[in-house]
Amino acid sequence: MPDLVVTAPSVPRSAEVLTPEALAFVADLDARFHDRRDDLLAARRERRAEIVRTGTLDFLPATADVRAGDWTVAPVPADLRDRRVEITGPTDPKMAINALNSGARVWLADLEDANTPHWRNVVGGQLTLRDATRGQLSFTSPEGKAYTVADPSRTPVVLPRPRGWHFDEAHVTADGRPVVAALVDFGLHFFHNARELLAGGSGPYYYLPKMESHLEARLWEDVFTHAEAALAVPHGSVRATVLIETITAAFEMDEILYELRDHAAGLNAGRWDYLFSIIKNFRDAGPDFTLPDRNAVTMAAPMMKAYADLLVRTCHRRGAFAIGGMAAFIPSRRDPEVNERAFAKVREDKTREAEAGFDGSWVAHPDLVPVCAEVFDGVLAGRDNQLDVLREDVSVAAADLLAVDRTPGERTEQGLRGNIRIGMQYLHAWLSGNGAAGIDNLMEDAATAEISRSQVWQWVHNEVCLDTGETVTHELVERLVTEEHAALGGSVDDDARRLFVECALDEDYPDFLTLRAYDVLLARGD
C-alpha cells in the first residue's frame, strides 16, 4: 500500500488529524476503492450518452425485483429517530457553534457544497468535528468575541457531509495520484471519531451527496463495511442519509436504500442540485426541457411534487426517514417587512412538507429553527416521526418525474440577470474561502451556483425567448455579464467573472463548476 504524500500549506493543529495512523487508514481506503470510483464516473458518462441517444430515462428493468420486494432498512438508532428540524452549514468554528446552539435536532456539518476546499478548510473542518465530538469546541473572533457551546448535552446530532465521488483531493496523493476526496473526508472523520461517538451513545452518521446510481451507493456500503472492520467497530454503526439530488438517482431510490440497507437512515430531497441535474442531463434535449426562472420553480411544480411524493413513499415503505429541502432565507436585521414575507413562505413550504409525510426538513439559519419546529410539532402531535404515513396513494411514473414542460413560470431578463449576478458573486466568495454566501437574504451554496450557470447555458443553446422578446444568445449574456459586473462595483474579481462566463458559455459544458474553480484555487496555492 503506498504512503500518502501531503503537499499543502501549513494549517495550525493539522498534526492532530493528519496523524500517521489516520493517513494510513485513508491510504487503505483509497487503495481499495479508488479504481471502482473511477469506473463509476465512467459509467456516469455512458449513462449521459444514453440519455442523449434516447432522450429519456426510466426505472431500471434489471432491479424490478428490488422495487417490488418486501424488505426494510435496519432499525434507526435512538438518537436519529426525531429529525423534525435540521440545520445545515459549513464547519468553521463560529458557524459550527451557532449550529450546535440552534435548537435543531440534527446539524448537517457540510464539508461539501457549503465549503470551499481550501486546504485550511479541509483540515479545519476535521478539527472542528473532532473538537465538537469531545465537547471541546470554542472560538474567539479577531474582535475578541467568545463563542462556546451553551449546553453540550443538548446539541444536535452531527451528520458530516463529505465531498461527492467526482472530487479528488489534490493536496493528498498516493503514487502521484490524487486521493478520492470523499475518502479523505469520511476517512479522517471516521478514524478520529467513530469510537468516541459510539462510546457517547451516538454513532458515525453521514449525509452522502451527488450519487447518480445504486452502484455508487454499493461502493459506499463497501467502504463503510470495510472501515468498520478495520477499526473493530460493530457492523451497522455507520448510518447514512442519501441526498436524492440527481435525476438518475430519483429513478433508483429503492435500489439505493437496498444497497445501504444495513447502514441506511433515510433520503433527503435536495432541490437545487436536483434541478441542476435535470438541466445537466437534458441540456440539449430541446425546448421542452428548459425551465423557467430558477426562483419560479417551486416544489408545487408537477415534476417536483412527483419527486417529493415518491421519496416519502419509498422511504416509509422501507422504514427510512424522508427529510425535506432547504429553507435558505437569511433574516434581515433591518427590514421587518422582508422578514414577514419570507417567514410566511418558509412556513408555507414546511407545512407542505409536513403534510406530505416528511419526517423533518432543513433550514440554513438558526432563526428559522423555531418556525420549522413549530410546523412539524403540529403535525407530529407527540410522535418522533411520520414513518406510519405510508403514502400508498402515491403512484409515480417516469413521465411524472420528467414533466419539465409542465413547470409553470416565465423566462425573464430579470431571472437571467439574477443567475449572472448571483453566479459571479458566489464564485467570488467560493474562491475567497467561503462556500456558504449570503446574497440577497438567501444562503447560496455550490448547488445554487450550479443551477444559475447551467440555466444560462441551456437557455443560450435552446434560444429561449425572454419576457422582453429578446432571444438569449452568447452576445446578450456577455453584455449582461458586463453590466452586472460593473453594477457590483468591483466586489467580484476577474477570476470569478471569467469562471462564470466559461462555465455558462463554453461549448463544452463542464460537468461541475467547482472542479474548474478548484483548479484556480490550486494555481493560487490554496
Number of C-alpha atoms within 10 A of each C-alpha: 11 13 14 23 17 15 11 15 12 10 13 11 11 14 10 13 19 15 13 12 13 19 21 17 21 26 24 21 22 27 15 15 16 18 12 15 19 14 10 19 16 11 15 16 12 12 16 17 13 13 15 16 10 10 14 14 19 14 16 11 8 7 14 12 10 15 17 9 11 9 13 18 20 17 15 18 13 9 14 19 19 16 25 27 29 30 27 26 26 26 26 23 23 19 17 28 21 18 29 26 18 23 20 26 23 26 26 24 28 23 26 26 25 23 25 26 27 23 23 19 22 21 22 20 25 26 24 22 24 21 15 21 19 13 15 13 20 16 18 12 10 7 6 8 8 11 17 19 21 13 10 16 8 13 21 23 22 26 23 28 27 23 26 19 23 17 18 20 21 20 18 22 20 16 11 11 14 19 25 28 24 23 28 24 23 24 25 22 21 27 21 20 21 21 18 17 18 15 10 10 10 18 24 23 24 23 22 25 23 20 23 25 22 22 18 19 21 17 18 23 22 15 18 25 19 17 23 19 11 13 13 10 16 12 14 20 21 23 24 26 24 28 24 29 25 25 25 23 24 24 23 22 21 24 22 25 29 22 21 26 24 22 26 29 28 28 26 27 26 22 24 23 24 24 24 24 24 23 23 23 22 21 22 17 18 13 17 13 21 22 24 22 20 21 10 15 18 16 17 14 17 19 21 23 17 22 23 29 20 20 28 31 24 24 25 23 21 22 22 26 30 31 30 30 23 22 25 20 23 21 19 14 8 8 9 11 10 13 17 12 10 19 19 12 14 19 17 13 21 28 18 16 24 24 15 18 27 32 29 30 27 28 27 22 21 20 15 23 23 14 18 25 20 16 22 27 18 11 16 18 9 8 13 16 22 24 22 11 16 17 18 10 8 13 11 15 12 15 13 16 22 21 16 22 14 14 20 15 15 16 20 18 19 13 21 23 18 17 25 28 23 20 26 30 24 27 28 24 21 26 22 15 18 21 28 22 21 17 15 11 15 16 22 24 27 25 22 22 26 26 24 27 25 28 27 25 28 26 25 20 18 20 16 21 17 18 13 10 10 13 16 22 19 18 10 13 20 14 12 16 22 13 13 17 20 12 11 12 8 9 13 18 16 13 15 22 20 14 21 28 21 18 23 27 22 12 10 9 16 16 16 16 22 23 14 15 21 21 13 16 19 15 9 9 11 19
